[in-house]
Amino acid sequence: MLETGTFNVKDVLVEMMDLSDSMLDLAYSAILYSNPEIAKEVFKLEEKMHSLLYKLRIAIMLGARNLEDAIAFSAILQMASAAEKISNAAGDIAKIAESVDITRYLDQEDFEEAVLNVKIKPASVLKDKMLKDLKLETETGMSVLAIKRNSKWMYSPDESERLKEDDLIITSGPAEGIPVFCKMVTGEEYKEKEVVREEGIKRKKITEEIADLIADMKNMSELMVGLSYSAVMFDSKEIAEEVRDLEELMDRKKEELEISVIEAARGITDKGFFNELRGLLHVAISSEIISDAAYEIADVVLRDIQLHPVFSASIKESDEVILKLGVKNEDIFEKTLKELKIETRTGMFILAIRRVYGRWVYNPGGDAVLKEDDLLIMRGPKEGAEKIKEIVSAQK
């Protein structure tokens, strides 16, 4: 294993990949709940990411013995640099929470992965239980990003941490998992909050268009990151080319959003509304930067660069696993993803479905139907790997 001093490339790369994922979730939670405290934690993690990339560069320079090594390591550096760009974009998103409240423009229902902020009530079945015993990811699809106990925050809490009454917990996961998770946390049936927007008809229409574009860009950027790692993991030019196409689509969406923001800002004298539009534009720009970073990762496959084995090892040791499984279990043939509730049952997020006749369906919705010999590309917690294999391929 390539190493120098007290660290090795694999360990640093694993930490960078996991860190960029958690930073994105925390950044979105900061703006969804207009919480500057969470934003400050994102900034700390951003500094940590810079330090990790510095370590990685040193280790690789010391480890390259010949041209072949240098070429293989250049790909790892390219992907590590992309992970840092994702973390920088997360930092930019978090900064918005310090200056403007844009929560009324962000509808959780439009997000493929929701971020939830909820307090543990006396009737909660989670109270006094350790995280590792609850297996929340494979039971509800939700993962705990942070816990606030009194005035203290715990980010990426240890699995041995016990949840206490009045803990405020921040989680991320599929929107369909929210009702079940909220009932576990509060002991009460989940009730959606109504968002009241006091604005003119024209302004409302424009801002709703912007909010829809923001949600599309967020969902697409996160999909692209997952697909780019999948392309590398399975050495698939087909998936890498899709990432490239999505990057071009993201550019067009950003242009569309810029035009919408300019239109919405025309004649505006309300400084508060103007700042909200500026905040939304910053979120969109950051999403586009994330998509560019995803394309940088996929570009390694498109250029036929032979990766050093350290990358495959780092993927396997990451907090999340990437799986490729064929649909073999006849019990799920012709059933929709909504019926199967795969995300809430296993915590695994389906990035793409490849139909037997060659067509790809990316970011499939709940109405997507699984068919015999479909190929699924998924990412999620290690604990969900065995469950998903049993559901999809009838493997035990």
C-alpha positions as CSV (number, residue, x, y, z in Angstrom):
1,M,0.0,0.0,0.0
2,L,1.3,3.4,-1.0
3,E,2.1,5.4,2.2
4,T,4.3,8.0,3.6
5,G,5.0,8.9,7.3
6,T,1.8,8.2,9.3
7,F,-0.7,8.1,6.5
8,N,-1.3,6.4,3.2
9,V,-3.1,7.4,0.0
10,K,-6.0,5.0,0.4
11,D,-6.9,6.3,3.8
12,V,-6.7,9.9,2.8
13,L,-8.8,9.3,-0.4
14,V,-11.4,7.4,1.6
15,E,-11.7,10.3,4.0
16,M,-11.9,12.9,1.2
17,M,-14.7,11.0,-0.6
18,D,-16.7,10.5,2.6
19,L,-16.1,14.1,3.7
20,S,-17.3,15.7,0.4
21,D,-20.6,13.7,0.7
22,S,-21.3,14.7,4.3
23,M,-20.4,18.3,3.6
24,L,-22.9,18.5,0.8
25,D,-25.7,17.2,3.1
26,L,-24.7,19.6,5.9
27,A,-24.5,22.5,3.5
28,Y,-28.0,21.9,2.3
29,S,-29.3,21.5,5.8
30,A,-27.8,24.9,6.6
31,I,-29.8,26.6,4.0
32,L,-32.9,24.5,4.4
33,Y,-33.1,25.6,8.0
34,S,-31.3,28.9,7.7
35,N,-28.8,27.7,10.3
36,P,-25.5,29.5,10.5
37,E,-24.2,27.1,13.2
38,I,-24.2,24.2,10.7
39,A,-22.7,26.5,8.1
40,K,-19.7,27.1,10.4
41,E,-19.1,23.3,10.7
42,V,-19.1,23.1,6.9
43,F,-16.4,25.7,6.8
44,K,-14.3,23.7,9.3
45,L,-14.7,20.6,7.2
46,E,-13.7,22.6,4.1
47,E,-10.4,23.5,5.8
48,K,-9.9,19.8,6.6
49,M,-10.5,18.9,3.0
50,H,-7.7,21.3,1.9
51,S,-5.3,19.7,4.3
52,L,-6.2,16.2,3.1
53,L,-5.6,17.1,-0.5
54,Y,-2.2,18.6,0.5
55,K,-1.3,15.3,2.2
56,L,-2.4,13.3,-0.8
57,R,-0.2,15.3,-3.2
58,I,2.8,14.8,-1.0
59,A,2.2,11.0,-0.7
60,I,1.7,10.6,-4.5
61,M,4.9,12.6,-5.3
62,L,6.9,10.5,-3.0
63,G,5.3,7.3,-4.3
64,A,5.7,7.7,-8.0
65,R,8.7,5.7,-9.1
66,N,8.3,5.7,-12.9
67,L,6.1,7.1,-15.7
68,E,3.5,4.3,-15.3
69,D,3.1,5.2,-11.6
70,A,2.8,8.9,-12.5
71,I,0.0,8.3,-15.0
72,A,-1.9,6.1,-12.6
73,F,-1.5,8.5,-9.7
74,S,-2.5,11.5,-11.9
75,A,-6.0,10.0,-12.2
76,I,-6.2,9.7,-8.4
77,L,-5.1,13.3,-8.1
78,Q,-7.7,14.4,-10.6
79,M,-10.4,12.7,-8.6
80,A,-9.2,14.0,-5.3
81,S,-9.1,17.5,-6.8
82,A,-12.7,17.0,-7.9
83,A,-13.7,15.9,-4.3
84,E,-12.1,19.2,-3.1
85,K,-14.1,21.2,-5.6
86,I,-17.3,19.5,-4.3
87,S,-16.3,20.5,-0.8
88,N,-15.6,24.1,-1.9
89,A,-19.1,24.2,-3.6
90,A,-20.6,22.9,-0.3
91,G,-18.8,25.7,1.5
92,D,-20.3,28.3,-0.9
93,I,-23.8,26.9,-0.4
94,A,-23.4,27.1,3.4
95,K,-22.3,30.7,3.2
96,I,-25.8,31.6,2.0
97,A,-27.2,30.5,5.4
98,E,-25.1,33.3,7.1
99,S,-26.5,36.1,5.0
100,V,-30.0,35.3,3.7
101,D,-33.0,33.1,4.4
102,I,-34.1,31.2,1.2
103,T,-36.1,28.5,3.0
104,R,-39.4,29.5,1.5
105,Y,-38.1,28.7,-2.0
106,L,-36.8,25.2,-1.2
107,D,-39.5,22.5,-1.3
108,Q,-38.2,19.2,0.2
109,E,-40.7,17.2,-1.9
110,D,-38.8,18.3,-5.0
111,F,-35.5,16.9,-3.7
112,E,-34.5,13.3,-4.5
113,E,-32.7,13.3,-1.1
114,A,-34.4,15.3,1.7
115,V,-32.7,16.8,4.7
116,L,-34.7,16.7,7.9
117,N,-34.3,18.6,11.2
118,V,-36.3,17.0,14.0
119,K,-36.2,16.8,17.8
120,I,-36.5,13.6,19.8
121,K,-39.7,13.6,21.9
122,P,-40.6,11.7,25.1
123,A,-42.6,9.1,23.2
124,S,-39.8,8.4,20.7
125,V,-38.8,4.7,20.2
126,L,-35.3,6.0,19.5
127,K,-34.7,7.5,22.9
128,D,-31.8,6.1,24.9
129,K,-30.9,3.8,22.0
130,M,-27.4,3.6,20.3
131,L,-27.3,4.5,16.6
132,K,-25.7,1.2,15.7
133,D,-28.6,-0.7,17.2
134,L,-31.2,1.4,15.4
135,K,-30.0,0.6,11.9
136,L,-31.9,3.7,10.7
137,E,-30.4,3.6,7.2
138,T,-31.6,0.1,6.4
139,E,-35.0,0.6,8.2
140,T,-36.0,4.1,7.0
141,G,-33.3,5.1,4.5
142,M,-32.4,8.0,6.7
143,S,-28.8,8.6,7.9
144,V,-27.9,10.8,10.9
145,L,-25.6,13.7,9.9
146,A,-25.5,15.6,13.2
147,I,-26.9,15.7,16.7
148,K,-27.4,18.9,18.7
149,R,-27.5,18.2,22.5
150,N,-28.2,21.3,24.5
151,S,-25.7,23.8,22.9
152,K,-23.2,21.2,21.7
153,W,-23.1,19.8,18.1
154,M,-21.9,16.4,17.2
155,Y,-21.2,16.0,13.5
156,S,-20.9,12.5,11.9
157,P,-21.7,11.0,15.3
158,D,-20.1,7.7,16.3
159,E,-22.3,4.6,16.0
160,S,-22.1,4.0,19.8
161,E,-23.7,7.4,20.5
162,R,-27.0,7.1,22.4
163,L,-29.9,9.4,21.3
164,K,-31.4,11.4,24.2
165,E,-34.7,13.1,24.7
166,D,-34.7,16.7,23.3
167,D,-31.7,15.9,21.0
168,L,-32.1,17.8,17.7
169,I,-31.0,15.5,14.9
170,I,-30.3,16.3,11.3
171,T,-30.7,13.4,8.8
172,S,-30.7,12.9,5.1
173,G,-32.4,10.3,2.9
174,P,-35.3,9.7,0.5
175,A,-38.4,11.9,0.9
176,E,-40.6,8.8,1.2
177,G,-38.7,7.8,4.4
178,I,-39.7,11.1,6.2
179,P,-43.1,10.0,7.6
180,V,-41.8,6.7,9.0
181,F,-38.7,8.4,10.5
182,C,-40.7,11.3,12.0
183,K,-43.1,8.9,13.7
184,M,-40.1,7.0,15.2
185,V,-38.6,10.3,16.5
186,T,-41.7,12.0,17.8
187,G,-44.2,9.2,18.4
188,E,-46.7,11.1,16.3
189,E,-48.0,10.9,12.8
190,Y,-46.1,13.1,10.4
191,K,-47.9,16.2,9.2
192,E,-46.5,18.3,6.4
193,K,-46.0,22.0,7.0
194,E,-47.7,24.3,4.6
195,V,-45.5,26.9,3.1
196,V,-47.3,30.3,2.8
197,R,-45.9,32.7,0.3
198,E,-47.2,36.2,0.4
199,E,-46.3,37.6,-3.0
200,G,-47.8,38.8,-6.2
201,I,-49.0,36.3,-8.8
202,K,-46.2,37.2,-11.3
203,R,-43.5,37.1,-8.6
204,K,-44.8,33.8,-7.3
205,K,-44.8,32.3,-10.8
206,I,-41.2,33.4,-11.4
207,T,-39.9,32.3,-8.0
208,E,-41.6,28.9,-8.3
209,E,-39.8,28.4,-11.7
210,I,-36.5,29.3,-10.1
211,A,-37.2,26.9,-7.1
212,D,-38.0,24.1,-9.6
213,L,-34.8,24.7,-11.5
214,I,-32.8,24.8,-8.2
215,A,-34.3,21.4,-7.2
216,D,-33.5,19.9,-10.6
217,M,-29.9,21.1,-10.5
218,K,-29.4,19.8,-7.0
219,N,-30.8,16.4,-7.9
220,M,-28.8,16.2,-11.1
221,S,-25.5,17.2,-9.5
222,E,-25.8,14.6,-6.8
223,L,-26.8,12.0,-9.4
224,M,-23.8,12.9,-11.5
225,V,-21.4,12.4,-8.5
226,G,-22.8,8.9,-7.9
227,L,-22.7,8.0,-11.6
228,S,-19.1,9.3,-12.0
229,Y,-17.9,7.0,-9.2
230,S,-19.9,4.2,-10.7
231,A,-18.3,4.8,-14.1
232,V,-14.8,4.5,-12.5
233,M,-15.7,1.6,-10.3
234,F,-17.1,-0.5,-13.2
235,D,-14.8,1.0,-15.9
236,S,-17.9,1.9,-17.9
237,K,-17.5,4.4,-20.7
238,E,-21.3,4.2,-21.3
239,I,-22.0,5.7,-17.8
240,A,-19.1,8.1,-18.1
241,E,-20.5,9.4,-21.4
242,E,-23.9,10.0,-19.7
243,V,-22.1,12.0,-17.0
244,R,-20.6,14.1,-19.9
245,D,-24.1,14.6,-21.4
246,L,-25.6,15.6,-18.1
247,E,-22.8,18.1,-17.5
248,E,-23.9,19.8,-20.8
249,L,-27.5,19.7,-19.7
250,M,-26.5,21.3,-16.4
251,D,-24.8,24.2,-18.2
252,R,-28.1,24.8,-20.1
253,K,-30.1,24.7,-16.8
254,K,-27.8,27.2,-15.2
255,E,-28.2,29.6,-18.2
256,E,-32.0,29.2,-17.9
257,L,-31.9,30.0,-14.2
258,E,-29.7,33.0,-14.8
259,I,-32.3,34.4,-17.2
260,S,-35.1,33.7,-14.8
261,V,-33.3,35.5,-12.0
262,I,-32.6,38.5,-14.2
263,E,-36.3,38.6,-15.2
264,A,-37.4,38.3,-11.5
265,A,-35.0,41.1,-10.5
266,R,-36.2,43.5,-13.1
267,G,-37.6,46.6,-11.4
268,I,-37.1,45.2,-7.9
269,T,-36.8,47.7,-5.1
270,D,-37.2,45.3,-2.2
271,K,-33.6,44.6,-1.1
272,G,-34.7,41.5,0.9
273,F,-36.2,39.9,-2.2
274,F,-33.1,40.8,-4.3
275,N,-30.8,39.1,-1.7
276,E,-33.0,36.0,-1.8
277,L,-32.6,35.8,-5.6
278,R,-28.9,36.3,-5.2
279,G,-28.8,33.4,-2.7
280,L,-30.7,31.1,-5.1
281,L,-28.4,32.0,-7.9
282,H,-25.4,31.1,-5.7
283,V,-26.9,27.7,-5.0
284,A,-27.4,27.0,-8.7
285,I,-23.8,28.1,-9.5
286,S,-22.5,25.7,-6.8
287,S,-24.6,22.9,-8.2
288,E,-23.1,23.5,-11.6
289,I,-19.6,23.4,-10.1
290,I,-20.4,20.0,-8.5
291,S,-21.5,18.7,-11.9
292,D,-18.2,19.9,-13.4
293,A,-16.3,18.0,-10.6
294,A,-18.3,14.9,-11.4
295,Y,-17.4,15.1,-15.0
296,E,-13.7,15.4,-14.0
297,I,-14.0,12.1,-12.2
298,A,-15.8,10.4,-15.2
299,D,-13.2,11.9,-17.6
300,V,-10.6,9.4,-16.2
301,V,-12.6,6.6,-17.8
302,L,-13.2,8.5,-21.0
303,R,-9.5,8.9,-21.4
304,D,-8.7,5.2,-20.7
305,I,-6.4,6.0,-17.8
306,Q,-5.4,2.8,-15.9
307,L,-6.2,3.5,-12.3
308,H,-3.9,2.5,-9.5
309,P,-5.4,-0.3,-7.3
310,V,-5.5,2.2,-4.4
311,F,-8.6,3.8,-5.9
312,S,-10.7,0.6,-6.0
313,A,-9.6,-0.2,-2.4
314,S,-10.7,3.3,-1.3
315,I,-14.1,2.9,-2.9
316,K,-14.6,-0.4,-1.1
317,E,-13.7,1.2,2.3
318,S,-15.8,4.3,1.9
319,D,-18.9,4.8,4.1
320,E,-21.0,4.1,1.1
321,V,-20.8,1.2,-1.3
322,I,-21.5,1.2,-5.1
323,L,-23.3,-1.9,-6.4
324,K,-24.2,-3.3,-9.8
325,L,-27.0,-5.9,-9.6
326,G,-29.2,-7.7,-12.1
327,V,-32.9,-8.1,-11.4
328,K,-33.4,-11.8,-11.0
329,N,-36.0,-12.2,-8.3
330,E,-39.3,-12.9,-10.1
331,D,-41.3,-11.6,-7.0
332,I,-40.4,-8.1,-8.0
333,F,-40.8,-8.3,-11.8
334,E,-43.2,-5.5,-13.1
335,K,-43.3,-3.8,-9.7
336,T,-42.6,-0.1,-9.2
337,L,-39.9,1.3,-7.0
338,K,-42.6,3.0,-5.0
339,E,-44.3,-0.4,-4.3
340,L,-40.9,-2.0,-3.4
341,K,-39.8,0.9,-1.2
342,I,-36.2,-0.1,-1.8
343,E,-34.7,3.1,-0.4
344,T,-36.5,3.0,2.9
345,R,-36.0,-0.8,3.3
346,T,-32.3,-0.9,2.5
347,G,-30.9,2.7,2.4
348,M,-29.7,2.0,-1.1
349,F,-30.3,4.8,-3.7
350,I,-30.9,3.7,-7.3
351,L,-28.8,5.9,-9.5
352,A,-29.7,4.2,-12.8
353,I,-31.5,1.3,-14.4
354,R,-30.2,-0.3,-17.6
355,R,-32.9,-2.0,-19.5
356,V,-32.2,-5.4,-21.1
357,Y,-32.5,-3.8,-24.6
358,G,-29.8,-1.2,-23.7
359,R,-31.7,1.9,-22.7
360,W,-30.6,3.7,-19.4
361,V,-33.0,5.3,-17.0
362,Y,-31.2,7.7,-14.7
363,N,-32.5,8.9,-11.4
364,P,-35.6,6.7,-11.8
365,G,-38.8,7.9,-10.1
366,G,-41.2,5.9,-7.9
367,D,-43.3,5.0,-11.0
368,A,-40.3,3.2,-12.6
369,V,-41.1,-0.5,-13.2
370,L,-38.5,-3.2,-12.6
371,K,-38.2,-5.9,-15.3
372,E,-36.4,-9.2,-15.6
373,D,-32.7,-8.8,-16.2
374,D,-32.7,-5.0,-15.6
375,L,-29.3,-3.9,-14.4
376,L,-29.3,-1.6,-11.3
377,I,-26.5,0.8,-10.4
378,M,-26.9,1.8,-6.7
379,R,-25.1,3.5,-3.9
380,G,-25.8,3.4,-0.1
381,P,-24.6,2.1,3.3
382,K,-22.7,-1.1,3.5
383,E,-25.3,-2.5,5.8
384,G,-27.9,-2.3,3.0
385,A,-25.8,-4.4,0.5
386,E,-27.0,-7.8,1.7
387,K,-30.6,-6.7,2.0
388,I,-30.7,-5.3,-1.6
389,K,-29.1,-8.4,-3.0
390,E,-31.8,-10.5,-1.4
391,I,-34.6,-8.2,-2.7
392,V,-33.3,-7.8,-6.2
393,S,-31.5,-11.0,-7.0
394,A,-32.9,-13.3,-4.3
395,Q,-29.3,-13.8,-3.1
396,K,-28.8,-14.7,0.7
